Amino acid sequence: MGLLLAVLLAGLALRLLRLEWQPLWWDEGYSAYFATEPLGRMLWLTARDIHPPLYYGLLHGWILALAPHGSPLGAAVLRTFSVLAGFLALPAMIWLAATFFPGRRRVPLLAVLLLAVNPMHLYYSQEIRMYGLAMVLGMVSTGCLWHGLRSARHGRPDWRPLLGYVVSSALALYTLYYMGLLVAAQLAWALWHLREEPRRWRPWLLAGLAVGLLYLPWLLYAVPNLLGYVQDKVQADQDRPLDLFSYTVRHLRAFLAGHVAAPDRLRNLLMTAGGVGLIPLIVATRSSSTSTQRPPAEADARQALWAFLLVPAGLAFLLNLRLPFFPQGGERLLLFALPYFLLLLAHGLDRGLERSRLATVALACLLVGAGAGVWTFLSVPRYSEEDYRPIVAQITQQARPEDTVLAIFPWQVGYWRVYAPRQPDGSLVPPQPAPLGQEALRWGPAMATAIDQALERGTVWFPAPLAFGSTLPGEIETYLQEKAINVVNRWFSATTRLSAWAQVPTPEAQAHPAALGPVTLLAAGFAPGEVASANQPVAVTFQWRRPATGTYHVALRLQDSQGYVWAGRDYEPLGLFAAPDPADRGDQLTEQVGFLIPAGLPPGPYTLAVGVGDGDGSRLFPVDDATGALQDLVPLGQILVVLPPSPPAPVRLPIQFPLETPTVLQGVTVLGGATLPPDQAALAGDELPVRIFVGFEESAADSLQVHLHLLNRDGHAVASWEGWPLVHHPPDSWPPGALAQLPISFFLPADLEPGRYRLAVGLADQATDQATPPAVLTAVGVTRRPAQFEAPSPPHRLDPPIQFGTHARLLGYGLSPQENALELTLYWEVLQPLLPPHHIFVHVDTAAGETIAQADGPPETSAGPAPSGSWLPGEYLATTHLIPLPDGEGAESPAQIRVGLYRPGDNVRLPASRGGEPVGDAAVLVWPRP
């Protein structure tokens, strides 16, 4: 009993692991959608679906019990219903094993152990589908059938097993249509088993008739719609029938090791161990059967189990030939036959263990294969192409209540209902996609009218599913491009693109000539000039001179007076949103794009600027402005951002890491923060960018401050920042109800040890000494550059070296002239970190002192970025620089190279000295002569 209890608890623990890790996929989205509809509509929908309604109805009640109105839904709530069904299968397996093999005490333990670690059953003990529930109901009906046959065989007719069989079989049929194959196998076996006593057929014929009568109402209601649905689905999916060998191998592998693909050869080899384990099991069973006479009841039990396994499998194979529908994971349709397969294995193992050690080998192989399948199930990401969690989060944060989400499949609606946050009154945060029927949507006047009406209300968000070969997403986007301006265009996977469209007054382009590398901007304009910080759209018109060749990246930036970027968007290629040119000017193109002004921006004037870069977006081309200084953005004009009349809800803030318990002090609430993505580490010595999101419930004191701390494992701060980052917008200037984004950045110590640290935020009032305890936002990974402390040997040594300020010495350099370019390596000795960060300038001058080429930017080595704040005392650096030389300049034209360090914000250079004597602000290097 103790071992059985341990296996039950272990099986439950396995089924509760990582419930929310995997995203929902299409079928689970359907389940969520059906189960969250009113019951009457749910019945109407499932009558037009490929599965009957019982599972969805029970899931509907489960949701009401665990997530009543106003509670967040979440995948875990729905998946725990499958966990319950999966767990109930474990004691049902013990009962079934004891029912079929009452004389073998080891069989229940072996059977429940094989089921507890079975990867396929674990899969459907978490997936929000009906297969696990159908399997449990099938086990109950099979056990009732066997109890009824056994009581009849002993001359003690008992109506209770018959009633249990009728009820459980009917419920199973209302759960999964394929359960009819098991009911057919059960009744056929009962009649065959009682073939010598036909007078005992009557109760089972009546039981079958009762099951049919209970199921008849649903068949009359659903079959007319179901037949057409199945025919359409078979034709649309174009699956090919599986041959008998493939059909058998796929089911055998799934029953033993699951159907999640292994990520490597070793794990795949281990997963096949279950199939290998069948060989010694067959040998061991054969050797034991030659010396042990099996009891007749045991032989009947094995024959029945084979019938309950092979008859449904054979009928399903014939269906596959007539109606070929076998998608990836299609073995799930026969999950209900898994218990009989495992019972046969358990009985064979028990018989083999009586006589042969080969049975122990077989059991070990089966458990190794199952264990590898379980590990694969728990560790391999699935459905990444269908992960709508970031899509729902982006739309929630960037949309307005009057916006529209355009869904074309019911499973998309299900995703929203699971992932979308709720308002204080319990309703889902708008916008929400409208409910859909089961019929396929098609382009037509009705859909065009619906889109027009949605655009009149606000922005239209369209998560386009592109994996089905349908022309509808393209037709929708073509129509939207004709009617509105694109404000979002983001690929979330190879098959899912999120676009957003808004009707904004078309801005007129004014002459604005500027050269951005190989691209020429001819004119530009934007509208409106005044926008509320509440996800309001801004439209921009560009006229470009069409580049002859190449693919280019466009960057729109909304900056404050300090150069801090608050909003904007990137897109590529240039010309992606170009409209046809009625004048047919082949060398010009005009395009209109838009972006959103996010919630929480401080009111005031901002500069809208544009830049162009390489196709990969790694860098923007420099632009010569009127002063001759190099920039990478062209200013287009100023936009005035104002506070909205009604503050948006906090869910509209682009919070990356929300606080479960917001921090509150004097009516100011810290709602969460944003920093580097979880998969990106900060560099010791570099700046850590952070945004803190706050809400003002009431007027705050001007003495309020934000505290940021990077905490180590012991809870000690290794880097901190204190203050109020918005100098022109102090805490007492914000009206009650307002939301604000607070941009903060601070430098990490250059000698900070690599590892994981916690980023914590708090509030403090300098006037009253009140302070909140630090609240952890997220974990931040920190890395360090590889440092070299051995002195290098530069090809061209400077003697004595040239020192810049008190921070670094230039020891020498190496030059490698190339065709129309120069590769330069600079060798530095670090004296101390250099903050704020400085860049290195490299200028190539002629004998007349004219600069003909340059390469300015942050320090980089062959190992990657090396910002000056990360330099360690005593370290030696070799920075690399590639300077393109202008066409037509030969190797003899340049005369010297000037090198130095400067502050990029104001171009102030560090002074240079040699042997203690000042030499200006640059080191002069000799140009190599051939």
Sequence and secondary structure as in RCSB ss.txt:
>XXXX:A:sequence
MGLLLAVLLAGLALRLLRLEWQPLWWDEGYSAYFATEPLGRMLWLTARDIHPPLYYGLLHGWILALAPHGSPLGA
AVLRTFSVLAGFLALPAMIWLAATFFPGRRRVPLLAVLLLAVNPMHLYYSQEIRMYGLAMVLGMVSTGCLWHGLR
SARHGRPDWRPLLGYVVSSALALYTLYYMGLLVAAQLAWALWHLREEPRRWRPWLLAGLAVGLLYLPWLLYAVPN
LLGYVQDKVQADQDRPLDLFSYTVRHLRAFLAGHVAAPDRLRNLLMTAGGVGLIPLIVATRSSSTSTQRPPAEAD
ARQALWAFLLVPAGLAFLLNLRLPFFPQGGERLLLFALPYFLLLLAHGLDRGLERSRLATVALACLLVGAGAGVW
TFLSVPRYSEEDYRPIVAQITQQARPEDTVLAIFPWQVGYWRVYAPRQPDGSLVPPQPAPLGQEALRWGPAMATA
IDQALERGTVWFPAPLAFGSTLPGEIETYLQEKAINVVNRWFSATTRLSAWAQVPTPEAQAHPAALGPVTLLAAG
FAPGEVASANQPVAVTFQWRRPATGTYHVALRLQDSQGYVWAGRDYEPLGLFAAPDPADRGDQLTEQVGFLIPAG
LPPGPYTLAVGVGDGDGSRLFPVDDATGALQDLVPLGQILVVLPPSPPAPVRLPIQFPLETPTVLQGVTVLGGAT
LPPDQAALAGDELPVRIFVGFEESAADSLQVHLHLLNRDGHAVASWEGWPLVHHPPDSWPPGALAQLPISFFLPA
DLEPGRYRLAVGLADQATDQATPPAVLTAVGVTRRPAQFEAPSPPHRLDPPIQFGTHARLLGYGLSPQENALELT
LYWEVLQPLLPPHHIFVHVDTAAGETIAQADGPPETSAGPAPSGSWLPGEYLATTHLIPLPDGEGAESPAQIRVG
LYRPGDNVRLPASRGGEPVGDAAVLVWPRP
>XXXX:A:secstr
 HHHHHHHHHHHHHHHTTTTTS   HHHHHHHHHHTS HHHHHHHHTTSSS SHHHHHHHHHHHHHS TTS  HH
HHHHHHHHHHHHHHHHHHHHHHHHH TT SHHHHHHHHHHHT HHHHHHTTSSSSHHHHHHHHHHHHHHHHHHHH
HHHTT   HHHHHHHHHHHHHHHTT TTHHHHHHHHHHHHHHHTTT GGGHHHHHHHHHHHHHHHHHHHHHHHHH
HHHHHHHHHHHH      HHHHHHHHHHHHHH SS  SSHHHHHHHTHHHHHHHHHHHHHHHHHTTS   HHHHH
HHHHHHHHHHHHHHHHHHHHHHS    TTGGGGGGGGHHHHHHHHHHHHHHHHHH THHHHHHHHHHHHHHHHHH
HHHHS   GGG  HHHHHHHHHH  TT EE   SHHHHHHHHHHS B TTS B S       SS    SHHHHHH
HHHHHHHS EEEEEE SS  SHHHHHHHHHHHHSEEEEEEEEETTEEEEEEE       EEEEEEETTEEEEEEE
EE SEEETTTEEEEEEEEEE  SS  EEEEEEEE TT  EEEEEEESSTTTTEE  TT  TTEEEEEEEEEE TT
  SEEEEEEEEEEETT S B  EE TTS EES EEEEEEEEE  SS   GGGS  SEEEEEEEEETTEEEEEEE 
S TT  EETTSEEEEEEEEEESS   TTEEEEEEEE TTS EEEEEEE S TTS GGGS TT EEEEEEEEE  T
T  SEEEEEEEEEEETTTTEE   EEEEEEEEE    B S    SEEEEEEEEETTTEEEEEEEEEEETTEEEEE
EEEEESS  SS  EEEEEEEETTS EEEEEEES EETTEE  GGG  TT EEEEEEEEE  TT  TTSEEEEEEE
EE TTT  B  EEETTEEEES EEEE    
